[in-house]
């Protein structure tokens, strides 16, 4: 038995040294140490030995097992190292080759315009208010002094969500006037940016979905001069010192008096072109003093407080800011266009 154990050790180590891959090493392990392996078969014969021989052979058998186990682990490690070296040699990476810079995204021109607008008004002391795009008609129209029968409430102009016309996609961010005045006491100074929806035909300056920023100031002693000064300051910060504006009388149900504010057309400089529809000016926003009925409807004493409000069409602002000649370009997702920004 002693000779057989020595033969097993010698033969197993010899086969391990000759093993060319890890699969061959596993084969040697099964051959000698497996359930039906050569060493296991010898150990099963230990019962036939005398009491004096059994401890001696048992110790020798353990030494052979330990030697084979160590040899297996060593050869396995050697082969794995050789395999790794071969892979590294075949997959050599030339670190001197310039890398490929992954393409980076950037802000959409509308996001740039909105962020600039927010920064300007935050710098002027305004806070930002956010509200729902699916709005109640009472907030979108009624509480803003737009009664039943007004053309703006027609189904042909508005995206209604219910048959009774009580819920709709907001046509303006002006409902935030009401929501803020109902929740806060003056002084109030907020802007409300967001998407709005109207059934406009798509053309160079119109879209059924567009962005608006509503502004609201309510305090003691607020006049039309404060409104004009605020808007002129905003336009000059956005477009540069000396930018020309034009204030025209207008009518809005929720402001009195009201006005439209235009900026000189960036396409023609006032001469008239397709962008400004040959008028020389582009309508930028509507504004006015908050109607006393709107203030009192929100529980604000009109004998003490007054205020002004304005609504800015952000797309038109962005078109002038970036010299964009057609509103449709902003929403067509053409990377050739968007990559310019």
Buried (B, 14 or more C-beta within 10 A) or exposed (E): BEEBBEEBBEBBBEBBEEBEEBEBBBBBBEBBBBEEBBBEEBBEEEEEBEEEEEEEBEEBBEEBBEBBEEBBEBBBEBBEEEEEEEEEEEEEEEEEEEEEEEEEEEEBBBEBBBEBBBEBBEEBEBEEBEBEEEBBBEBBBBBBBBEEEEEBBEEEEBBBEEEEBEBBBBBBBBBBBBBBBEEBEBEBBBBBBBBBBBEEEEEBBBBEBBBBBBBBBBBEEBEBEBBBEBBBBBBBBBBEEEBEBBBEEBEBBBBBBBBBBBBBBBBBEEEBBEBBBEBBBBBBBBBBBBBBBBBEBBEBEBEEBBBBBBBBBBBBBBBBBBEBEBBBBBBEEEEEBBEEB
